[in-house]
């Protein structure tokens, strides 16, 4: 896979982050306007379905998810997944100018860290070999290393779901997010296989006749639904300020590990390039945590507000007003997020 394909993947990943970041703002404004005319979404209302801005946000988000899906076809996960952090920058910057939400110095530092880390990852991203058929992808998926990863992941998740999650899921944020992130890593590699199959089919090499293609689709659907289920449980149980950075770190790390094992993303790279990628990834993760820490700090210092649109919407209302926030965030996160194969 040549550098031109990496460039396509990069452009699609950046476009995906821009769409998803903008969709958050559009949906948030739509939900707030709808809330002034009827029962809020968090209270079981569906007035937002009549709000054009909410639909604009939903369509924008879907465009972002499609772009992210296609990006995995052209570029390795080590390049695409970390760039999901850019959606946080887009939403934060737009919130600063459109919603008049203050982006403090800590938030600015987080944005700069994400940008610097992304540049480092892009500059040292490995080139990826395009498989010639789904059978070749199946051979990669059945190699001992990936089978060991997938088998261990599924076994651990089964133990956690059956024995640990019922007792400790409501107490420890790592339980729900661990299940979600592990399933997410398998979702991404399956989606990448499906994407390659679609691309080869469009190029004239029909891959739909292979049972492997449909198996990858089935795995992607099952893992994706499981991922969404436990992400929603985490969002419903814990504060968004805790869920977002922890989920992004765990999901990004496990996705890169799974993709590297299956597709051998780092094969042929020098140690210095691999080290640079790791430094860039750590920088992005640190920037993400700083951004959410900035929002959490603002939440603790912001006075209560009635959310008038003409005065700007505060990202948080007050420390104890998570019900007002939840109706916005739950609605947004009700759809799957990729890299974000949706961090």
N, C-alpha and C positions, 0 to 999 in steps of 0.2 A: 504493500500500500504506500503510495507516494506522498510527498509533502503536500501536493495539491488536495488530496483527500483529507489530510489533516486540517488544511485550511478551510475546507468546506465544513468539516465537523466543528471547528472552532467558531466559524461564523454562525452556524446553526445553534450552537450552545449559547453564544452571547445573545442571539436573537431570542432564544427561549427564555433566558433570564430577564430580558427586557420586557417581554410579553407578560411573564408571570408576575414580575414586580409591579407592572402597571395594572394588572388585573386586580391585585389586592386593593389598590387605591379605588378603582372604579367600583368594585363590589362593596367596599366599605362605605363609600358615599351613597351608593344605591340602597344599602341596608339602613343607613341612618335616615334617609329621606322616607323610606317605606315605614320605618318605625314611628315617624311623626304622624303618619296617616292611619295607623292601625296597630295590631299586635305585633311586637318584635319577633324575629325569628327564634330567639332564645326562649320566648314564651309560647312557642308553638304556632306562631302566626306565619302566613304565607303571602303577606302583602307585597313582599319584595319581588314576587313573580310578575307583578304589574309595573315594576320599576325598570325603565329602559337601561339605566346605567348598570343595574345588577346584571342584566343579560349581556351588556357590552363587556363587563368584567369576566363573565363566564366564558364568552366566546374568545376573548383575549387569552384567558388561561388555557383553553383547549388548544389554541394555536401554539402557545408556548410548549405544551406537552407534546404536540405533534413534532415541533421543531427539535425538541430534546430527543424524541424517539429516533428521528432520522439521523441526528448527530451521532448516536451510538453506532450507526451503520458505517460511517466514514472514519471515525476516530476512536482511539482506545478509551476505556473508562477512566484511565488515569488522567486524561485530558478533559473529558466531558464532565465527569461527576463533580470535581472541585469547583468548576465554573458556575455551578448552581448557586454558590454564595453571592454571585453578582446580583441575583434577584433581590437579595436583602438590601444591597446598596441602592438599587433602583427604587424599591419601595420606600426606603428611608429618605432618599433625596427628594422624591416626589412628595412624600408626606411633609417634608420641610417647606416646600414651596407651595404646594396645592392645599394642604390641610393646615398649614401654619404650625406644624409640630416642630418643636425646637430640636435641632440636631446638635447636641453639645460636643465639647472637645473630645470626649471619650468616644462618641459615635463617629466623629470625623477620623480619629485615629484608627478605629475599626475599619472604616471604609478604605482608608489608605493601605492598611495591612492586607485586606482582601485583594485589592488591585495589584499590589506588589507581588503577593504570593501567586496570583493568577498569571502574571507576566512571567514569573520564574518557571511555573509549570508549563506554560505554553512554549517557552523557549527550549525546554528540555524534554518535551513530550516525545515518546518513542513513535517510530513509524510502525504501522500495523499491516500485516499480510492479509489480503482479502481472500477468504476461503472460496474455493471454486464450486462448492456444492454443500448442501445440508449434510450430506454424508461425511464430509470432511469436518464440519462442526461437531457432528455426532462423535467422530473419533476423538476430537479434543475433549468433549464432555465425558467420554468414557475412559480417559486416561487415568491411571492409578491416583495421581495427585489430586485431580478434581473430584474423583469419586470419593476419596478419603475426606475432602473438605465438605462435600455435599452430604455424605453419609453422617459425618460427625455433627454437622449443623442440624440435620433433621432429627437425629437421635437426641441431642441436647435440647432442642426445642420441644420435642415430645415430652421429655422428662419435666421441663419447666412448665409447660402448659398443663400437664396432668397433676403434678405434685406441688409445684412451687407457686405458680400464678394464682390459684384459688386462695392461698393463705397469705401471700405477701404482695400480690399485684397492686393492691390499693395503698401499700405502704412504701414500696421501693420503686422509684421511677425507672430503674434499670431493667426491671422485669418486662414491662410492656415494651419498652423501647428496644430491649435486647431481642425479643421475638420479632418485632417489626423490622429492625435493621437486618437481622439474619435472613428473614424471608425476602427483604428488599434486595439483598445481594444476589439471591437466586433469581429474583424477578428480572434484574438488569441483564444478567448473562443470557437468560431465556429470551428477553426482548431483543437483545442484540442478534441472537441466532435467527429469530423471526424476521427482523429487519433485513438481515443479509439474504434470507430466503426470498423475501419480497423483491429486493433489488435484483437478484439473479433472475427471478421469474420475469420481471419487467425487461431485462436485457435479452430475453429470448430463451433462457435456460429454465424450463418449468421445474419448480421444486415442490409444487403442491402435491405431486404424485407420491412423494416420499412420506411414509408414515412418521419419520423423524420430525418433519415440519409440524405436523399436527400435535405431536407429543410436546414439542417446545411451546406451542401455543397453549396447550393445556396446563403445562407447568407455570407459564407466565400468568395465566388467569388465576390459578389456585394460589400461587404465592402472592400475586398482587392483591387479591381479595383479603388474604390473611394479613398482609402488611397494612392495608387500609383499616381493617378491623381493630388491630391493636394500636395503631396510631390514634384512632378516634378514642379508644379507651384511655390512652395516656393523656390526650388533650382534655378529656372530660374529668380526669382525676387530678391532674397536676397543673400548675400554672404554666402558661405558654412561655414565659420567660425562662423556665427551666427546661421545658420539653424541646423547644426549637434548637438550642445549641447542642444539647446532649444528643438529640436524634441526628443532627447534621454530622457531628463528629463520628458517631457509631456507624451510621449508614455509609458515609463516605469511605471510612476506613475498611469496612467489611466488603463493600462493593469493589474497591480497588484490589483487595486481596483476592477475592473470588475471580475477578477478571484476569488478574495477573497469573493466577494458577492455570486457568482454563485456556486463555489465549496467549499466554507467555509474553505479556506486553513488554517486559524488561529484557527479553532475549536480544543479545547483541549490543546492549547499551554498556557504556563504560561505568565504572563505579562512581566517577565524578558526576555523571548525568543523573544516575539514580539518587545520589546524595542530594543533588540540587532539587530534584523533584520532591524528595522527602522534606527538604527545608521549605520549599514553596507551599507544600500541603500544610505543614505545621503553621506557616505564616497565615494561610487562609483560615485555618481552624481558629487560630488566635484572634484574628480579626472578627470572625463571626461571634466569638464569645464576647469580645469587647463591645460589639454592636448591641447585643442583647443585654449586656451589663449596663450600657448607657440607657437603654429603655427602662430597665428595672430601677435604675437610680432616679430617672425622671418620674417613674410611677410613685416612688416613695415621697417625692417632694411636690408632686402636683396636687393642687386642691381639688375638691369635688367640683364637677361641672355638669351642666344639663345638656351638653353636647349641641349647642346651637350651631348650625352649619355656617352662619354668617360670621361667627367668631372663631371658627377653626375647631377641629375635632382633636381632642387629646388622645394620644395612643393608649394611655391608661387613665381611668377616672380617679381612682384612689386605691389605696392598698386593699381595701375590703370590698371593692366594687367589681369583682371578677364576673358577676352575673351579667353586667352590662357589656363587658368585653366579650364574654363567651359567645353571645349570640352572633357576633361578627366573626370571631375566629373559627368557631365550629362550622359555620356555613362555608367559610373559605377552605378549611382543611377537610371538608367532607369529600372533596375530590382527591384522587391519588396525586402525589407529588413525586418526580423522578430524580434526579440528580441531583437532581433531582431527579432520575428516573423516577421532580419534582420537586435537596434539600431543598 
